[in-house]
Amino acid sequence: MFSALAKLSLSLPSFDLRSFQPEAELSYIQGNIADNLPANNKATLEKLLDNLSIEFFPTFILYATQNVTLGKLANSIHPFNTFEFFLSTKERIEKTKKIYHKTGILVGFEYFKTQSIQGFACFLEKRHENDELLPYLDDFCEKTKKEKTLLEPLIKDKNFEKFVEEILVNL
């Protein structure tokens, strides 16, 4: 079975995440993200979170194409706001845990975890280049209860994959 799952993950398409850049990007939204995020963006993130937290691998695969489309739509949202949304309720936190912690048990999910982390890292890097991370780090840390002293060096060192893991994997 391991061999079949390994072959499946190798046969899945690799995406050039930089091609997912949206035409228009939302600036960082301060305040309560659940109240201030436009409804269409909120719906996109909610559906993406629902789809990515599916635990039955064949069903998860059925949503792969839809998830790519939703991911492209979500790329217009500031990454900090996306993280805040994912961590804004107990239900969303549990779904986020499913996404990032089921991969240790189900080998087929590892590919998607890796792609997801790389995607977030790519968008964080772009926003950092535009000086759109550090000015909002205090507010972000306050809302997510994350340690600025841990996250700030990751941004300054451009270690965005570790940043994503710290936010979404170390829950």
C-alpha positions in Angstrom: 0.0 0.0 0.0 2.8 2.4 0.8 4.3 1.9 -2.6 0.9 2.7 -4.3 0.5 5.9 -2.3 4.1 6.9 -3.0 3.5 6.4 -6.8 0.3 8.4 -6.5 1.9 11.4 -4.9 4.7 11.3 -7.5 2.2 11.3 -10.3 0.3 14.3 -9.0 1.0 17.6 -10.8 3.5 19.9 -9.4 2.4 23.5 -9.3 4.5 26.6 -9.9 3.1 28.5 -7.0 4.4 31.8 -8.3 1.9 31.5 -11.1 -0.9 31.7 -8.6 -0.4 35.4 -8.1 -3.7 37.3 -8.1 -4.3 40.5 -10.1 -5.3 42.4 -6.9 -4.2 41.7 -3.4 -6.0 42.7 -0.2 -4.0 44.7 2.2 -3.7 43.4 5.8 -7.0 43.8 7.5 -6.7 44.9 11.1 -9.3 44.1 13.7 -11.5 41.0 13.9 -10.9 39.1 10.7 -14.2 37.2 10.9 -16.1 40.6 10.9 -13.9 42.5 8.5 -13.0 40.1 5.7 -15.3 40.4 2.7 -18.0 37.7 2.5 -16.7 36.2 -0.8 -13.1 35.9 0.7 -14.6 34.4 3.9 -16.5 31.8 1.9 -13.4 30.9 -0.1 -11.3 30.3 3.0 -14.1 28.4 4.7 -14.6 26.1 1.7 -10.9 25.6 1.3 -10.5 24.7 5.0 -13.4 22.3 4.8 -12.0 20.6 1.7 -8.4 20.4 3.0 -9.5 18.9 6.3 -11.3 15.9 4.7 -9.6 12.8 6.1 -10.7 10.1 3.6 -8.0 10.2 1.0 -10.1 9.3 -2.1 -12.7 12.0 -1.2 -9.8 14.4 -0.6 -8.4 13.7 -4.1 -11.9 14.4 -5.6 -11.6 18.0 -4.4 -8.1 18.5 -5.6 -9.0 20.6 -8.7 -11.5 22.7 -6.7 -8.9 23.3 -4.1 -6.4 24.6 -6.7 -9.1 27.1 -7.8 -9.9 28.0 -4.2 -6.2 28.4 -3.5 -5.8 30.8 -6.4 -8.8 32.9 -5.1 -7.4 32.8 -1.5 -4.0 34.2 -2.7 -5.5 37.7 -2.9 -5.9 37.6 0.9 -3.0 38.8 3.0 -1.4 35.6 4.4 -1.6 36.9 8.0 -5.4 37.3 7.5 -5.6 33.8 6.2 -3.8 32.4 9.2 -6.0 34.5 11.5 -9.1 33.1 9.8 -7.9 29.5 10.2 -7.2 30.1 13.9 -10.3 32.3 14.7 -12.6 29.6 16.1 -12.2 26.2 17.9 -13.8 24.5 14.9 -11.4 26.1 12.4 -8.4 25.3 14.6 -9.5 21.6 14.7 -9.8 21.6 10.9 -6.4 23.1 10.6 -5.0 20.4 12.9 -6.6 17.8 10.7 -4.8 19.2 7.7 -1.4 19.4 9.2 -1.4 16.4 11.6 -3.0 13.6 9.6 0.0 13.5 7.3 2.1 11.6 9.8 -0.4 8.8 9.7 -1.6 8.8 6.1 1.4 9.0 3.7 -0.7 10.2 0.8 -1.4 13.5 2.5 2.3 14.4 2.9 2.5 15.8 -0.6 -0.4 18.2 0.0 1.0 19.3 3.3 4.3 20.1 1.6 2.6 21.9 -1.3 0.4 23.9 1.1 3.4 25.0 3.3 5.4 26.0 0.2 2.4 28.0 -1.1 2.0 30.0 2.1 5.8 30.5 2.1 5.8 31.8 -1.4 3.1 34.4 -0.6 4.7 35.4 2.6 8.0 36.0 0.8 6.3 38.2 -1.8 4.5 40.2 0.9 7.7 40.6 2.8 9.5 42.0 -0.3 6.7 44.6 -0.4 7.2 45.3 3.3 3.7 44.0 4.2 4.6 41.7 7.1 6.7 43.3 9.8 4.5 46.4 10.1 1.6 44.1 11.0 3.4 41.5 13.1 2.4 42.9 16.5 -1.3 42.9 15.6 -1.0 39.5 14.0 0.7 38.0 17.1 -1.9 39.6 19.4 -4.7 38.1 17.5 -3.2 34.6 17.1 -1.5 34.4 20.5 1.8 33.7 18.8 5.2 34.8 20.1 6.6 37.8 18.2 10.1 37.0 19.5 9.9 33.6 17.7 8.2 34.8 14.5 10.1 38.0 13.8 13.5 36.3 13.2 11.9 33.8 10.9 10.6 36.7 8.7 13.9 38.6 8.8 15.8 35.4 7.9 13.2 34.7 5.1 12.6 31.3 6.6 9.0 31.3 5.6 8.4 27.6 5.5 9.4 27.4 9.2 7.2 30.4 9.8 4.2 28.6 8.3 5.0 25.5 10.3 5.2 27.5 13.5 1.8 29.1 12.8 -0.2 26.2 11.5 1.6 23.0 12.5 2.6 23.8 16.0 -0.9 24.3 17.4 
